[in-house]
Structures are given as C-alpha cells and as structure tokens.
Amino acid sequence: MNQPVSAAASPAPVVAAPQAAPADVWRQAGRIVVKVGSSLVTNEGRGLDEAAIGQWAVQLAALVRQGREVIMVSSGAIAEGMKRLGWATRPKEINELQAAAAVGQMGLVQMYETKLRENGVRSAQVLLTHADLADRERYLNARSTLLTLLEHGVVPVINENDTVVNDEIKFGDNDTLGALVANLVTADALVILTDQKGLYSADPRKDPSAHFIHVGRAGDPALEAMAGGAGSGIGKGGMLTKILAAKRAAGSGASTVIAWGREPDVLLRLMAGEAIGTALVAETPKNQARKRWMADHLQLRGSVTVDDGAVAKIVQDGKSLLPIGMTGVEGDFSRGDVIAIRDSKGAEIARGLANYAASEARLLCRKSSADFERLLGYSAEPEMVHRTNLVLTRT
C-alpha cells in the first residue's frame, strides 16, 4: 500500500474544523456515491481483484437493504485492459488508452454485475463524459436515469466513457467524476476509497512530525496546500484530486471521506458513524446548498403561472408542479433552465428546473400526463418541475 502523502515537509497550516459532526453526516446519509480507484480495483495493475470487488459488493448490498441509495463510480477499465492486452506500462498514445479502456470495460462491468447479483442486488452500467454533465439537457437526462435506477433499488456502476473521449485520459480523473455525480444526484455523501489511509499534514516518510488529518472542512485552502502528487503508477488521481473533488462535492452539500479501500467493512463502518480515514465535511447542508443556488439564480429564462390548487400543493404540501395546474407560460426557456413559478396574481412562489421547454410547456398547460405523448410525440417526466428541483421563494 502506498503511504499517504502530501506536498511539503514545512510547518502545517491550520486546518479549519467543520461545524457538523462527521458521525452524524454518515449515519444520516440516504444517498451515497462511492468512488474506488484503479490500484484497488486491479490490485496494482495485476488484474481485476475479484475478492476486493466481492467485498465491496457485499457492503453495497447491505447498504441497499438498509434503505440507502448507492452509486458506485469505479476506475479500472484502462488498467484491466492493459492487463488483458499484455501491456506492462501505461501507454501514452490516446488511441491505445482508448483501446485498453474498451477491452477492460468488458471485464470490469461483468465483475461488478456478477458480485452484486450474488448478493441479491441488481446493477446497471452507466458511462458518462464531462460533456454529458456540462450540457443542460444531457445533464437532466443523466440525472433522471440515475434517479430512476435508484428508485428501483438498482446500483449504478459508473465510469468515464474513455473509449470515445480523452478528457479523463489527458487531464482528469475519476475523483472528479465522483464529485460531479454527487452533484448530479444531490448525494448526501461521497466516499473515496483509495490505496491510502487518508490525508497527512506532510509526507510522513520525510517529516516525522507529520500528523494525520482526521477531520477537516471541504474547500479549506489549507488542505490543498498539504496535498501531494499521484499515489501510484496505475491510476492518475493523487491526494490533491481527492481534496478538490471534496471541494466540488461540497458545492451541492455533500460531505466526503477519503479512506483505505481495503479496510474491513469500511463502507458499513463509515455509515454506522465510525471515524475512518479523513472526513471533509461540507459547510452548507445539501438542501440549503441546492435551494440557495436556485433562489439566488439571477438569469431566469421565463416563468409559468399556476392555479390556486397548484399553489397549495407546492407551498403547503411540498409537491411537484404538474402541468395540469399550469395556466400560462412566459419566456423562451429550455429544458433544464431555472424558471419562476407564479400564482394567479403574478407573485413568485417558487423557482425550479424546468423539465420541458417553453414551447412544450405551452402545449401541456391544463393537461394530464396521459396526454403528453399525443401532444409532444413522446412521454417523459410527468412533472413540469420535480419537487427535488424546486425551492420555495414564498412560504
């Protein structure tokens, strides 16, 4: 196992302590994204580690039975492809890396599917690119797919689509992808399993005064100053990418823990509140972070007007906005834009992400979901704005 490292052997900066208790964060987490690195998945490049993947599958299944929703973001396709192709060192040519990913992905997803099925859990393969999460409509499509899978008790296994893009191969890492997925599904927690115990204040091999960081605040600049380079020659992620991933995940209110992936029952013990690894706690709770983003959104693309019944359901009952309650549409917005929801007098009561473009919304006013396919030629979400994408601006 590689030693946990960070950059300099200089006096450690003060790391700000979080306000929330890490144990409570993990115990209360209902939606969890777990990211596991290449060196763990492939046993330092020697091929897929069946025993390790089997142990994670046991824990994932146990978390599902607890009523939690779990997504696995797994590296390892390129490393497994290298093994199958007989390549001892990671190639530099993009086309060769993409070929390795194509070969390795076959074994990677098969292994996860087999081990999860053995534990009574269904799984699904989802390949994403950064472009999928940058494009507004593709972002919402990916989110809808993942949330639907979670609703049905399926564990999505996500990897970067290395065979068609070179973002991760050239610049990125799956730590960042894990954070983006946490943002995408508004997860409560991001667990980064790695071949290191966590974060130290300095390289303990060089600085005997280096101390382990048990708890910190996600986004604390002092943490970035501590971080070191890549942990192994198999994967691309180092401790810095994990700290930056925690910072990104905190933007939507998700807290992060960095822990050794071979710690026995690491996921179960973490979610039971045990202190393992380095916990980087988000300052702003998930709901507040998401609501603050939507409430402060200044570039509203349009609005919909709703009847009194819809106002009551949204404000008093916390329900989604259904098209049948809409009486009018203003503006020229697209699917995924933030729009205002107004009452019959024109007063704003809420804001949220539109599931349909303005032109479609006009056709759906006062219509039930049974009419959607006839009017639009397809049927998607039954809601104009889902309650998870809606924030009240008037109570």
Backbone hydrogen bonds, N-H to C=O, Kabsch-Sander energy under -0.5 kcal/mol:
donor,donor_aa,acceptor,acceptor_aa,energy
7,A,226,M,-1.8
8,A,225,A,-0.6
16,A,14,V,-0.5
24,D,21,A,-0.7
25,V,21,A,-1.7
26,W,22,P,-2.1
27,R,23,A,-2.3
28,Q,24,D,-2.1
29,A,26,W,-0.9
32,I,69,E,-3.1
33,V,189,A,-2.4
34,V,32,I,-0.5
34,V,71,I,-3.3
35,K,33,V,-0.5
35,K,191,V,-3.4
36,V,73,V,-2.2
37,G,193,L,-1.4
41,V,37,G,-2.3
42,T,38,S,-2.7
43,N,40,L,-0.9
44,E,39,S,-2.9
46,R,42,T,-1.3
46,R,43,N,-0.9
47,G,42,T,-1.0
49,D,41,V,-3.2
50,E,48,L,-1.3
53,I,49,D,-2.5
54,G,50,E,-2.2
55,Q,51,A,-2.0
56,W,52,A,-2.3
57,A,53,I,-2.3
58,V,54,G,-2.0
59,Q,55,Q,-1.8
60,L,56,W,-3.0
61,A,57,A,-2.5
62,A,58,V,-1.8
63,L,59,Q,-2.2
64,V,60,L,-2.2
65,R,61,A,-2.2
66,Q,62,A,-1.1
67,G,64,V,-1.7
68,R,63,L,-2.1
69,E,30,G,-3.3
71,I,32,I,-2.3
72,M,156,P,-2.7
73,V,34,V,-3.7
73,V,71,I,-0.5
74,S,72,M,-0.6
74,S,158,I,-2.4
75,S,36,V,-2.2
80,E,76,G,-2.6
81,G,77,A,-2.4
82,M,78,I,-2.6
83,K,79,A,-1.8
84,R,80,E,-2.4
85,L,81,G,-2.2
86,G,82,M,-0.7
86,G,83,K,-0.9
87,W,82,M,-2.8
88,A,86,G,-0.6
97,L,93,E,-2.1
98,Q,94,I,-2.6
99,A,95,N,-1.8
100,A,96,E,-2.4
101,A,97,L,-2.2
102,A,98,Q,-2.0
103,V,99,A,-2.1
104,G,100,A,-2.9
105,Q,101,A,-2.4
106,M,102,A,-0.7
106,M,103,V,-0.6
107,G,103,V,-0.8
108,L,104,G,-2.3
109,V,105,Q,-2.3
110,Q,106,M,-1.4
111,M,107,G,-2.3
112,Y,108,L,-2.0
113,E,109,V,-2.5
114,T,110,Q,-2.4
115,K,111,M,-2.4
116,L,112,Y,-2.6
117,R,113,E,-2.2
118,E,114,T,-2.0
119,N,115,K,-0.7
119,N,116,L,-0.8
120,G,117,R,-2.0
121,V,116,L,-2.4
124,A,155,V,-1.6
126,V,157,V,-2.3
128,L,126,V,-0.5
128,L,159,N,-2.1
132,D,129,T,-0.5
133,L,129,T,-1.0
134,A,130,H,-1.0
135,D,131,A,-1.9
139,Y,135,D,-2.6
140,L,136,R,-1.9
141,N,137,E,-2.3
142,A,138,R,-2.6
143,R,139,Y,-2.5
144,S,140,L,-2.7
145,T,141,N,-2.2
146,L,142,A,-2.5
147,L,143,R,-2.7
148,T,144,S,-2.0
149,L,145,T,-2.3
150,L,146,L,-2.4
151,E,147,L,-2.2
152,H,148,T,-1.2
153,G,150,L,-1.8
154,V,149,L,-2.5
155,V,122,R,-2.6
157,V,124,A,-3.6
158,I,72,M,-3.4
158,I,156,P,-0.6
159,N,126,V,-1.7
161,N,128,L,-2.5
162,D,160,E,-2.2
164,V,161,N,-1.5
165,V,161,N,-1.2
170,K,166,N,-2.5
171,F,167,D,-2.9
172,G,167,D,-1.9
177,L,173,D,-1.3
178,G,174,N,-2.4
179,A,175,D,-1.9
180,L,176,T,-2.5
181,V,177,L,-2.5
182,A,178,G,-2.1
183,N,179,A,-2.3
184,L,180,L,-2.6
185,V,181,V,-2.4
186,T,183,N,-0.8
187,A,182,A,-2.5
188,D,31,R,-2.5
189,A,31,R,-1.4
190,L,255,S,-2.8
191,V,33,V,-3.0
192,I,190,L,-0.6
192,I,257,V,-2.9
193,L,35,K,-3.6
193,L,191,V,-0.7
194,T,192,I,-0.5
194,T,259,A,-2.7
199,L,213,I,-0.5
201,S,211,H,-2.4
206,K,203,D,-1.8
207,D,203,D,-2.6
210,A,207,D,-2.0
213,I,199,L,-3.3
214,H,212,F,-0.8
216,G,279,A,-2.7
217,R,16,A,-0.8
218,A,216,G,-0.6
218,A,281,V,-1.9
220,D,217,R,-2.1
223,L,220,D,-1.5
224,E,220,D,-0.9
225,A,221,P,-1.5
226,M,222,A,-0.9
226,M,223,L,-0.6
227,A,223,L,-0.9
228,G,5,V,-0.7
231,G,237,G,-1.4
239,M,229,G,-1.0
240,L,228,G,-1.2
242,K,238,G,-1.2
243,I,239,M,-2.1
244,L,240,L,-2.6
245,A,241,T,-1.9
246,A,242,K,-2.1
247,K,243,I,-1.9
248,R,244,L,-2.2
249,A,245,A,-2.9
250,A,246,A,-2.0
251,G,247,K,-0.6
251,G,248,R,-1.2
252,S,249,A,-1.5
253,G,250,A,-1.5
254,A,249,A,-2.0
255,S,188,D,-1.7
256,T,280,L,-2.9
257,V,190,L,-2.0
258,I,278,T,-2.7
259,A,192,I,-2.3
259,A,257,V,-0.5
261,G,194,T,-2.8
263,E,260,W,-1.4
266,V,263,E,-1.6
269,R,265,D,-2.6
270,L,266,V,-2.2
271,M,267,L,-2.4
272,A,268,L,-0.9
273,G,270,L,-1.9
274,E,269,R,-2.5
276,I,274,E,-0.9
278,T,258,I,-2.6
279,A,214,H,-2.9
279,A,277,G,-0.6
280,L,256,T,-3.8
280,L,278,T,-0.5
281,V,216,G,-2.4
281,V,279,A,-0.6
286,K,253,G,-0.6
289,A,285,P,-2.6
290,R,286,K,-2.4
291,K,287,N,-2.5
292,R,288,Q,-2.6
293,W,289,A,-1.8
294,M,290,R,-2.1
295,A,291,K,-3.0
296,D,292,R,-1.9
297,H,294,M,-1.0
300,L,298,L,-1.4
301,R,338,V,-1.6
303,S,330,E,-2.0
304,V,340,A,-2.1
305,T,328,G,-2.5
306,V,342,R,-2.6
307,D,325,G,-2.3
311,V,307,D,-2.0
312,A,308,D,-2.2
313,K,309,G,-2.0
314,I,310,A,-2.4
315,V,311,V,-3.0
316,Q,312,A,-1.9
317,D,312,A,-1.3
318,G,314,I,-0.6
319,K,313,K,-2.7
321,L,385,V,-2.6
322,L,320,S,-0.6
325,G,322,L,-2.0
326,M,323,P,-2.0
327,T,305,T,-3.3
328,G,305,T,-1.3
330,E,303,S,-3.1
332,D,301,R,-1.0
336,G,354,A,-3.1
337,D,334,S,-2.1
339,I,337,D,-0.5
339,I,352,G,-2.8
340,A,302,G,-2.1
341,I,350,A,-2.9
342,R,304,V,-2.9
342,R,340,A,-0.5
343,D,347,A,-2.5
346,G,343,D,-2.1
349,I,341,I,-3.1
350,A,341,I,-1.4
351,R,391,V,-2.4
352,G,339,I,-1.9
353,L,389,N,-1.6
354,A,337,D,-2.6
354,A,352,G,-0.5
355,N,384,M,-2.8
358,A,333,F,-2.5
361,A,357,A,-2.9
362,R,358,A,-2.2
363,L,359,S,-0.8
364,L,360,E,-1.4
365,C,361,A,-1.0
366,R,323,P,-2.0
367,K,364,L,-2.5
371,D,368,S,-2.0
372,F,369,S,-1.0
375,L,371,D,-2.1
376,L,372,F,-3.2
377,G,372,F,-0.5
377,G,373,E,-2.0
378,Y,372,F,-0.5
384,M,321,L,-2.7
385,V,321,L,-1.5
389,N,386,H,-1.9
390,L,387,R,-1.2
391,V,351,R,-2.9
393,T,349,I,-2.2
394,R,349,I,-1.7
